[in-house]
Amino acid sequence: MDVIGIGSAFVDYFIKTDEAFLKKLGLKPEDDFLFKEKKISKNDIFDKLKVLTKSPGGISVNTIAALAKLNIKVGYCGVIGKDINGDFWTKNIGNIDLSRIKRVGKTSICACLLTSQGKKRTFLSEVNPADFDFLKNIDLNYLKSAKFIHLGPLILNTKDGIKHTVKLIRRISKPLISFSPSILYIAEGPQKLYKIFEKTYILFLNQKEIKYLTGQKPEFGSKSLLKYGPEIVVCTLAERGALITTFKNQFYSPRFDVDNIVDTTGAGDAFAAGFLYGLIKGKSLRWSANFANGLAAKSLTDLGLHWLKTARLS
């Protein structure tokens, strides 16, 4: 494998609504919670709002699915439920090696509530109680054979997810680690993530996450994070493109304009795919960032991973 993804996998349900509906549930745009955290019933969502479509999802999953479409050899280690949603996920995820997945329990789902014509998202999730089970007797030789391991969060319990991730990567020496922690891990506090940063080669963040981690703007926050281990810090900046920071250099890569934004969910994950693609192909950081911005722009044109069915990626 070129890249192996690790992190919670979901079936994402895409639902259009408005901020008034979110307010009734005690939510606001860009919130990211478990149903149980907010004491919200799934019926409050699925009985009252129309589902537009569904798609395989998850932070690491979105990235490796895009890489697979780019003909990069990718695999996934994680748990997929032994249910109808699990069957849907495996049939629609694309050309990903699933030989190391564990099928058990009920597939994790995420209600992706879209407001502001898809430009803002609110996430409510229910996570498979067996989400950590893939870590039992995990095939380390399989992981060590990859060029990159792309880490996303394990969401069943973020505190335990961080601990499990630290334990796992300490047992792996060869592959380079790329890490998309998401606000869910970052909310646990930066100190808890430093042990992962120590082994991280590329750290993928957005500007909100940089602010949470460092209290600084992206330019200074990215530089300050280098001292904890990453060699490359990538900060996506929405309409401003992306900021790439290394010990030697810092530069902006401009955005690609999109005429009709349908959904911003997973745009950062698509960027990560494009950036990893460039590095795997031996391209420069500037080329990789430019390609990644183009890929992220294409991901905005449809819901979930549906853009992969129609977009020309080369």
N, C-alpha and C positions, 0 to 999 in steps of 0.2 A: 504493500500500500504506500501511496504518496502521503496521504493524510488520513488519520483515524480520528473521528469525532467522539467525544465523551461529554455527556450532559443529558439532562432530562429531555425526553421526547414527548411531543403532544400531538393531538389532533386539534387544530385551531378552527373554531367556528367564527365566521365573520358576520357581524351584525351592525347595521347602521342605526344610530339613535341620535339623541341631542343632549345637550348639557342639562336640560331640565329633568330628563329621565335619570341621568347620573346623580343629580342633586337629591332626588327622592331616595336613592339608595345610599346616600352619604359618600358619594364618589365624585371625583373630578377628572378631567382629561389628563392622561399620562400616569394615572394611578396604576399600580401593579400589585394585586393582592390575591391571596387564596380566598375562595368562597367562605371557608370557615373562619378566616381572620376577621372578616367584616360581618359575619353572621348573616350572610345573604344566601338564600336558597337558589338552586339552579332554576327552579320553576319561576322565580322572579324575573329571570332573563328569558328562558326558552319558551315559556307560556305566553309572554307578553310581547315579544319582539320576533320579527321574521329573520331567519338565518339566510344570508345571501348565498353562502357556499362554505365548504370546509376544505382543509388542506393539511397535509403533514406539517409539523412545525417543531419549534424548539430552537434555541440560539445556536447550538453547535450543529444541529440537524440542518437548519437553513443554509449554513455555510457549506457543509459537505455536499448537500444536494446540488447547489450551484456549481461546485467544483466537479461533481460527477457529470453534469451537463457540458462542462468544458473538457471532458475526456481525461480528467485526472483520476487516478485510481484511488478510491476512497472506501473506507469501512466505517462501521459504527459499532461502538460498545455501549449497551444500555438495555433498558427494560421496555418492552412493548407488551401491552396487555394481551391476554388470550381471550379476545372478544371481537365483536364486529368492528369496532374502531381500530383495533390492532390489525385486523385483516385489511381494512381500508388503508392504514398507514403503510404496511409492507407492500401493497399493490401499487401505491402511488408515489413512493419515495424516489424512484428512479434507479439508476445503475450504481447502487451502493452495496458493498459486501455486507451481508447481514448474518454471516455465519457465527458471529460472536454475540448476537443479541440473545436476551433471555425473555421468553414469552411466559408471562405469569401475571395474574391479577387483572385489574381493570385499567385500560389505557388512560393515561392522563389527558385531560381536555383543557382547553383555554377558550373562554368567550372573549373575543376581540371586539370591543365596542368602539365603533368608528364614529367620530364626530368631526365637525368642520370639514365636510366633504372628504373624509379619509385622511386628513392631515394630522389629526390627533387620535390617539388610541388609548383605551383603558382596558386593562387585562384583569380578568377574574379566572382563576385556575382551580382545578381539582386534580390532585396528584395521586398517581398509583401508589398505594401503600407499600408496594414491593419495589419501589423505584431504586433502592440501593442494592437489590439482589444480584445484579450483574457483577458486583465487586467480589462476590464469593467465587473463589477459584478462577479469577480472571487470568487470561492467557497472556502472561508478560512477554513471551517470545513474539507473539503477534504484535503487541504494542511496540516492542523494540525494533521491529522490522520496518517501521514507518519512517518517513523523512520528517513529518510533523505530526504532533498530537495536538488537536484543536480542542481546548477545554471550554465548555460552557458550564453554567451553574447546575447543581443538583438541588432541585427545588423542594423536595419533600420536607426537608428540614435544613435550612441554609447553614446553620451552625454546624450540624453534623456533616453536611455536604462539603463544607470547607475542610473539615478535619479529614474526611475520607479522601479528598483530592490531594491534600498534603501528603498523606500516607502513601497514596498510589504513586505520585510522581517521584517520591524519594526512592522508589524501587526501580525507577527507569532512568537510564543514563544517556542513551544514545539519541533518541529523536529530539528535535527542537520542539519547544512548547510554545504554542500561541494560545492566548487566553482572553476570552470575552467574559468578564465577571458579571456584568449587568448590575443594575442598581440593587438587585436583590442581595447579592453578595456584598456589595459595597456598603449597604445599610447596616451590615453587621460590624462595621468599623474597619478602618484601614489596617490596624495592627494585626487583625486576624488574617489578612491577605498577604502579608509580607513574606511568609514562608513559601507561598506560591510564586510571588514575584521573583524570589531568589532564583527560581529555575525557569522563569519565563524569558523567552527570546523576543516575542512580539506581544505587546499588551494593546488590546483594542478597547477603546473607550469612546464615549461621546462627551460633549462639553458639560452636560449636567453631572456626569459621573466624575469627571476631572474635578469639578467644583466640590463635590461631596468628599472626594479623597484628599484633596490638598487645600481647599479653601482659596484656590488661586484661579486666575484665568488660564485658558489652555496653554498659552505660550510659556508661562512660568511653571504651571503645574506639571506639564509634560516633562520639562527638564528636571524638576525635583523628583519625579518618579524613577528616573534613570538610576538614581543612587541605590534603589532597592533591588536591582537585578536585571530588569529588562534592557535589552540592547536597542530596541526600537519601540517607541510609544506612538501609537496611531490614535489621533483624536478626530472623529467625524464631527463636522460642524454644520450639518443640515445644508441650508442654502449657501453657505460659505465654502463648501467642499470639505477638505480635510487638511489636518496639520500633521506632518511627519517629523518626528524628533529622534535624533540619535546623539551620541556624544560629540560627533564631528559636525553635525549639520541640523538645521531646522528649516523646513520649507512648507509652503502651502501648495496644495493641488486643487485647482478650481473645480467647481461643480459642473455638471452637464445640465442644460436646461431641459425641462420636461413640460410638454404642452398640457397634458391632462394627468394630474396626479390622482390615482385611484386609492392607493393605500400605502402608507409609509412603513407598515409593519415589516420588519426584516431587512430594511434598507442597509442598516449597519452590518448585518450578517452577510449580505450580498457584497458589501465593500470588502469585508474580511476575505471572502472567497476570491475576489479579484486580486487583492493584494498578495495572498498566498500563491495564487496562480502565477503571478509575475515572478516571485522569488523561486518557485519550483522550476520555472522555465529559464532561470538565470538572468532575468531582466534587472534593470536598475531600480532603485527605490522610486525614482520619479516616474518611470514607465509604469511600475506596478501600481502606484497611487493613481495615476491618470486612468489606467485600465479599470481600477477598482471603482473610481467615481462614475465611469461609464456604465459599469455593471449595476451599481447602486441605482443609477437613474432608470435603467430598464426595469428594475424590480418595483418601481413606483407605479408601473402601468397596469398592474392587475393585483388581485387579492391573493395573499399568501404566496405559495409557490407556483401559482398558475402561470405567472409570467414566464416560467421556464419552458412551458409548452410551445410558446409562440416566438419568443425573442431570439434574434440572431446574436449569438454571444461572441463570435470571433471578430 
